[in-house]
Amino acid sequence: MDSVSGVGVLDKAVGLLNALRVEGPLGLSELQRATGLPRATAHRLAVALEEHGLVRRDSIGRFCLGFELIALGNAAAESFPIGELARPALLRLRDRTGESVQLFVREGDERRCVVSLQSPHGLRWIVPEGARLALAVGSAGRLLAGDSHQEWVQSVEEREPGVASVSAPVLACDGSVLAAVSVSGPVERLTREPGLRFGTAVVRCAAELRAALAGAAL
């Protein structure tokens, strides 16, 4: 496992938690496979995280994410409540477009999805809430990376084949980009010019979000 922070044990512990987030409950052998850690290391870290409530065991002894993470997640959301403030406008955007809607914020060299609303269509593009994606590709990623000063940015099959998206910046009071609101879905519905189809709608939603966040002094 490559070191990200320079603190090896911390990187391994976070990697273990991410493995449980992605794959769900895992036995020790499965956890070792998912993390690439030696068996003894995986067990030692899992048991240590269990002591802190960050990992627990289910009824058949598999390791799972612990309930203490719920408290940490709630505290994080309360300290930066952009998701809940934005949700009403994002719901209106989802209902107007009929497509999946996401809100992303920049987190270092990546972007994190803080709100994800699914399209009612059977064929749809889903980004899990909490997912971290690259900045280099995708309309929201390029926008948060500062590559464009346009009202909206579109993307067609940049990150995934068959998927198109269009995003608009949510600006802070000082004009910096606080977040990006996106509409995404199959190319068959969004077409190869998703900006022409939904650009106006995402710009309108971004303006609503800016007003809501300004009112909350974010």
Backbone hydrogen bonds in HBPLUS format (Angstrom, degrees):
<---DONOR---> <-ACCEPTOR-->    atom                        ^
c    i                          cat <-CA-CA->   ^        H-A-AA   ^      H-
h    n   atom  resd res      DA  || num        DHA   H-A  angle D-A-AA Bond
n    s   type  num  typ     dist DA aas  dist angle  dist       angle   num
A0010-LEU N   A0007-VAL O   3.08 MM   3  5.52 121.2  2.44 109.4 123.7     1
A0011-ASP N   A0007-VAL O   3.04 MM   4  6.32 161.8  2.08 158.7 164.5     2
A0012-LYS N   A0008-GLY O   2.97 MM   4  6.22 155.5  2.03 151.7 158.6     3
A0013-ALA N   A0009-VAL O   3.00 MM   4  6.18 154.6  2.06 142.0 148.7     4
A0014-VAL N   A0010-LEU O   2.93 MM   4  6.17 164.5  1.95 155.9 159.5     5
A0015-GLY N   A0011-ASP O   2.88 MM   4  6.00 153.2  1.95 141.9 150.2     6
A0016-LEU N   A0012-LYS O   2.93 MM   4  6.16 145.9  2.04 141.6 150.6     7
A0017-LEU N   A0013-ALA O   3.02 MM   4  6.37 158.4  2.07 147.7 152.9     8
A0018-ASN N   A0014-VAL O   2.88 MM   4  6.13 157.8  1.93 150.8 157.1     9
A0019-ALA N   A0015-GLY O   2.96 MM   4  6.15 146.7  2.07 140.7 149.4    10
A0020-LEU N   A0016-LEU O   3.12 MM   4  6.48 154.7  2.19 148.8 154.7    11
A0021-ARG N   A0017-LEU O   2.90 MM   4  6.19 146.6  2.02 143.7 154.1    12
A0022-VAL N   A0018-ASN O   2.92 MM   4  6.12 158.3  1.97 150.5 154.8    13
A0023-GLU N   A0019-ALA O   2.88 MM   4  5.88 167.2  1.90 150.4 154.8    14
A0024-GLY N   A0020-LEU O   2.86 MM   4  4.84 140.2  2.02 123.7 131.2    15
A0026-LEU N   A0063-PHE O   2.96 MM  37  5.29 154.6  2.03 144.4 150.9    16
A0063-PHE N   A0026-LEU O   2.76 MM  37  5.29 152.1  1.84 152.7 145.2    17
A0031-LEU N   A0027-GLY O   2.79 MM   4  5.98 153.6  1.86 154.6 163.1    18
A0032-GLN N   A0028-LEU O   2.89 MM   4  6.09 154.2  1.96 149.0 155.6    19
A0033-ARG N   A0029-SER O   3.03 MM   4  6.30 157.7  2.08 143.5 149.2    20
A0034-ALA N   A0030-GLU O   2.89 MM   4  6.10 159.4  1.94 148.3 153.9    21
A0035-THR N   A0031-LEU O   3.02 MM   4  6.09 149.9  2.11 146.0 152.7    22
A0036-GLY N   A0032-GLN O   2.82 MM   4  5.59 143.2  1.95 145.5 154.9    23
A0042-ALA N   A0038-PRO O   2.90 MM   4  6.15 167.7  1.91 165.3 168.6    24
A0043-HIS N   A0039-ARG O   2.99 MM   4  6.19 162.1  2.03 150.6 155.5    25
A0044-ARG N   A0040-ALA O   2.94 MM   4  6.07 162.4  1.97 144.8 150.1    26
A0045-LEU N   A0041-THR O   2.94 MM   4  6.10 168.1  1.96 156.4 159.0    27
A0046-ALA N   A0042-ALA O   3.00 MM   4  6.06 162.0  2.03 146.1 151.7    28
A0047-VAL N   A0043-HIS O   2.97 MM   4  6.09 163.1  2.00 153.2 157.3    29
A0048-ALA N   A0044-ARG O   3.02 MM   4  6.17 154.1  2.09 142.7 150.2    30
A0049-LEU N   A0045-LEU O   2.88 MM   4  6.08 162.0  1.91 154.3 158.8    31
A0050-GLU N   A0046-ALA O   2.90 MM   4  6.05 141.2  2.06 138.4 149.8    32
A0051-GLU N   A0047-VAL O   3.12 MM   4  6.43 143.3  2.26 141.2 149.4    33
A0051-GLU N   A0048-ALA O   3.16 MM   3  5.19 124.0  2.49  94.5 107.9    34
A0052-HIS N   A0049-LEU O   3.13 MM   3  5.17 132.3  2.37  95.4 108.0    35
A0054-LEU N   A0049-LEU O   2.97 MM   5  5.24 141.6  2.12 160.9 152.2    36
A0053-GLY N   A0050-GLU O   3.07 MM   3  5.01 160.3  2.11 103.3 109.2    37
A0068-GLU N   A0053-GLY O   3.12 MM  15  5.08 150.3  2.21 148.0 144.7    38
A0066-GLY N   A0054-LEU O   2.74 MM  12  4.25 158.4  1.78 114.6 107.6    39
A0056-ARG N   A0064-CYS O   2.92 MM   8  5.25 157.8  1.97 136.1 142.4    40
A0064-CYS N   A0056-ARG O   2.76 MM   8  5.25 155.3  1.82 152.3 153.1    41
A0058-ASP N   A0062-ARG O   2.90 MM   4  5.46 150.4  1.98 146.5 155.4    42
A0061-GLY N   A0058-ASP O   3.01 MM   3  5.23 165.5  2.03 115.0 116.5    43
A0069-LEU N   A0066-GLY O   3.22 MM   3  5.93 154.1  2.29 114.1 120.2    44
A0070-ILE N   A0067-PHE O   2.98 MM   3  5.41 142.9  2.12 108.8 118.6    45
A0072-LEU N   A0068-GLU O   3.10 MM   4  6.46 158.6  2.15 149.1 155.2    46
A0073-GLY N   A0069-LEU O   2.81 MM   4  5.95 157.6  1.86 144.9 151.4    47
A0074-ASN N   A0070-ILE O   2.89 MM   4  6.11 159.8  1.93 150.4 155.7    48
A0075-ALA N   A0071-ALA O   3.00 MM   4  6.16 156.5  2.05 144.9 151.3    49
A0076-ALA N   A0072-LEU O   2.94 MM   4  6.16 154.5  2.00 147.4 154.4    50
A0077-ALA N   A0073-GLY O   2.94 MM   4  6.16 159.1  1.99 149.3 154.9    51
A0078-GLU N   A0074-ASN O   2.95 MM   4  6.14 153.3  2.02 145.9 153.1    52
A0079-SER N   A0075-ALA O   3.10 MM   4  6.26 144.2  2.23 141.4 150.2    53
A0080-PHE N   A0076-ALA O   3.20 MM   4  6.41 129.9  2.47 139.8 151.9    54
A0080-PHE N   A0077-ALA O   3.30 MM   3  5.23 138.5  2.48  93.9 105.0    55
A0085-LEU N   A0081-PRO O   3.17 MM   4  6.33 163.9  2.19 156.7 161.7    56
A0086-ALA N   A0082-ILE O   2.90 MM   4  5.91 146.8  2.01 145.3 153.9    57
A0087-ARG N   A0083-GLY O   3.04 MM   4  6.04 133.3  2.27 142.6 154.1    58
A0090-LEU N   A0086-ALA O   3.06 MM   4  6.20 160.1  2.10 156.6 162.3    59
A0091-LEU N   A0087-ARG O   2.83 MM   4  6.00 152.7  1.90 156.0 162.5    60
A0092-ARG N   A0088-PRO O   3.13 MM   4  6.43 152.8  2.21 142.8 149.7    61
A0093-LEU N   A0089-ALA O   2.99 MM   4  6.30 151.6  2.07 144.0 152.0    62
A0094-ARG N   A0090-LEU O   2.89 MM   4  6.15 160.1  1.92 149.8 154.8    63
A0095-ASP N   A0091-LEU O   2.95 MM   4  6.16 158.2  2.00 147.5 153.3    64
A0096-ARG N   A0092-ARG O   2.88 MM   4  6.06 149.2  1.97 145.6 154.2    65
A0097-THR N   A0093-LEU O   2.97 MM   4  6.08 159.9  2.01 152.6 157.1    66
A0098-GLY N   A0094-ARG O   2.72 MM   4  5.41 148.0  1.82 141.8 151.5    67
A0184-SER N   A0100-SER O   2.99 MM  84  5.49 161.5  2.03 145.6 151.1    68
A0101-VAL N   A0117-LEU O   2.90 MM  16  5.15 157.9  1.95 146.9 154.3    69
A0117-LEU N   A0101-VAL O   2.80 MM  16  5.15 172.0  1.81 161.3 164.0    70
A0102-GLN N   A0182-SER O   2.98 MM  80  5.12 155.2  2.05 134.3 141.1    71
A0182-SER N   A0102-GLN O   2.84 MM  80  5.12 164.0  1.86 153.7 155.6    72
A0103-LEU N   A0115-VAL O   2.94 MM  12  5.11 148.3  2.04 145.7 146.1    73
A0114-VAL N   A0103-LEU O   2.85 MM  11  5.76 155.3  1.91 160.4 168.7    74
A0104-PHE N   A0180-ALA O   2.86 MM  76  5.18 166.3  1.88 153.7 158.1    75
A0180-ALA N   A0104-PHE O   2.88 MM  76  5.18 152.0  1.96 145.7 151.4    76
A0105-VAL N   A0112-ARG O   3.01 MM   7  5.47 151.8  2.09 147.4 155.4    77
A0112-ARG N   A0105-VAL O   2.82 MM   7  5.47 163.9  1.84 162.7 166.4    78
A0107-GLU N   A0110-GLU O   2.80 MM   3  5.26 177.5  1.80 144.6 143.9    79
A0110-GLU N   A0107-GLU O   3.13 MM   3  5.26 154.6  2.19 116.1 123.3    80
A0111-ARG N   A0133-LEU O   2.85 MM  22  5.30 157.2  1.90 152.4 157.6    81
A0133-LEU N   A0111-ARG O   2.79 MM  22  5.30 159.1  1.84 153.8 160.6    82
A0113-CYS N   A0131-ALA O   2.90 MM  18  5.43 158.7  1.95 155.9 163.1    83
A0130-GLY N   A0113-CYS O   2.65 MM  17  5.18 166.2  1.67 154.3 158.4    84
A0131-ALA N   A0128-PRO O   3.06 MM   3  5.51 160.7  2.10 133.2 134.8    85
A0142-ARG N   A0138-GLY O   2.98 MM   4  6.16 170.1  1.99 160.9 162.4    86
A0143-LEU N   A0139-SER O   3.10 MM   4  6.17 151.0  2.18 140.5 148.9    87
A0144-LEU N   A0140-ALA O   2.91 MM   4  6.09 165.4  1.93 153.2 156.4    88
A0145-ALA N   A0141-GLY O   2.97 MM   4  6.09 137.0  2.16 140.7 152.8    89
A0147-ASP N   A0142-ARG O   3.09 MM   5  5.56 160.8  2.13 172.4 166.6    90
A0146-GLY N   A0143-LEU O   3.06 MM   3  5.31 156.0  2.12 104.5 112.1    91
A0153-VAL N   A0167-SER O   2.85 MM  14  5.35 154.6  1.91 151.5 160.0    92
A0167-SER N   A0153-VAL O   2.82 MM  14  5.35 161.1  1.86 155.5 161.3    93
A0155-SER N   A0165-SER O   2.84 MM  10  5.19 152.2  1.91 154.4 151.7    94
A0165-SER N   A0155-SER O   2.83 MM  10  5.19 154.3  1.90 150.3 153.1    95
A0157-GLU N   A0163-VAL O   2.74 MM   6  5.13 163.2  1.77 161.3 164.0    96
A0163-VAL N   A0160-GLU O   3.34 MM   3  5.76 155.5  2.41 136.8 134.0    97
A0187-VAL N   A0162-GLY O   2.92 MM  25  5.43 153.0  1.99 132.3 134.8    98
A0164-ALA N   A0185-GLY O   2.91 MM  21  5.70 171.5  1.91 173.4 174.5    99
A0185-GLY N   A0164-ALA O   3.03 MM  21  5.70 154.1  2.09 160.3 165.4   100
A0166-VAL N   A0183-VAL O   3.00 MM  17  5.56 147.6  2.10 151.2 161.3   101
A0183-VAL N   A0166-VAL O   2.99 MM  17  5.56 155.5  2.05 154.6 161.9   102
A0168-ALA N   A0181-VAL O   2.96 MM  13  5.53 150.1  2.05 150.5 159.7   103
A0181-VAL N   A0168-ALA O   3.03 MM  13  5.53 161.1  2.07 163.1 163.4   104
A0170-VAL N   A0179-ALA O   2.78 MM   9  5.01 167.7  1.80 144.2 141.3   105
A0178-LEU N   A0170-VAL O   2.76 MM   8  5.61 153.4  1.83 159.8 168.3   106
A0179-ALA N   A0170-VAL O   3.32 MM   9  5.01 151.8  2.40 133.0 137.5   107
A0172-ALA N   A0176-SER O   2.78 MM   4  5.40 165.0  1.81 160.5 165.8   108
A0175-GLY N   A0172-ALA O   2.95 MM   3  5.26 163.0  1.98 115.6 119.3   109
A0189-ARG N   A0186-PRO O   3.08 MM   3  5.68 144.5  2.21 113.2 121.2   110
A0190-LEU N   A0186-PRO O   2.97 MM   4  6.22 178.6  1.97 162.4 162.7   111
A0191-THR N   A0187-VAL O   2.67 MM   4  4.82 140.8  1.82 135.8 141.3   112
A0196-LEU N   A0193-GLU O   3.04 MM   3  5.57 130.2  2.30 112.1 123.6   113
A0197-ARG N   A0193-GLU O   3.38 MM   4  6.77 147.2  2.49 144.8 154.0   114
A0198-PHE N   A0194-PRO O   2.84 MM   4  5.97 168.5  1.85 157.3 159.4   115
A0199-GLY N   A0195-GLY O   2.72 MM   4  4.25 137.9  1.89 123.2 127.5   116
A0202-VAL N   A0198-PHE O   3.05 MM   4  6.37 158.6  2.10 159.2 163.9   117
A0203-VAL N   A0199-GLY O   3.04 MM   4  6.22 158.1  2.09 151.6 158.0   118
A0204-ARG N   A0200-THR O   3.01 MM   4  6.15 156.3  2.07 143.4 149.9   119
A0205-CYS N   A0201-ALA O   3.02 MM   4  6.24 157.6  2.07 143.9 150.0   120
A0206-ALA N   A0202-VAL O   2.86 MM   4  6.03 158.9  1.91 146.0 151.9   121
A0207-ALA N   A0203-VAL O   3.04 MM   4  6.28 150.8  2.13 145.4 152.5   122
A0208-GLU N   A0204-ARG O   3.06 MM   4  6.39 151.1  2.14 145.0 153.0   123
A0209-LEU N   A0205-CYS O   2.88 MM   4  6.21 155.3  1.94 153.0 160.2   124
A0210-ARG N   A0206-ALA O   2.90 MM   4  6.13 154.4  1.97 144.4 151.7   125
A0211-ALA N   A0207-ALA O   3.07 MM   4  6.32 156.7  2.13 145.4 150.7   126
A0212-ALA N   A0208-GLU O   2.97 MM   4  6.24 157.3  2.02 146.7 153.2   127
A0213-LEU N   A0209-LEU O   2.83 MM   4  6.01 163.1  1.86 156.9 160.9   128
A0214-ALA N   A0210-ARG O   2.88 MM   4  5.97 152.5  1.95 143.5 151.7   129
A0215-GLY N   A0211-ALA O   3.03 MM   4  6.18 151.9  2.11 142.5 149.5   130
A0216-ALA N   A0212-ALA O   3.21 MM   4  6.50 131.8  2.45 132.5 144.6   131
A0216-ALA N   A0213-LEU O   3.09 MM   3  5.00 129.2  2.36  91.1 104.9   132
A0218-LEU N   A0213-LEU O   2.92 MM   5  5.29 175.1  1.92 149.9 150.2   133
A0217-ALA N   A0214-ALA O   2.99 MM   3  4.79 156.9  2.04  99.3 106.1   134
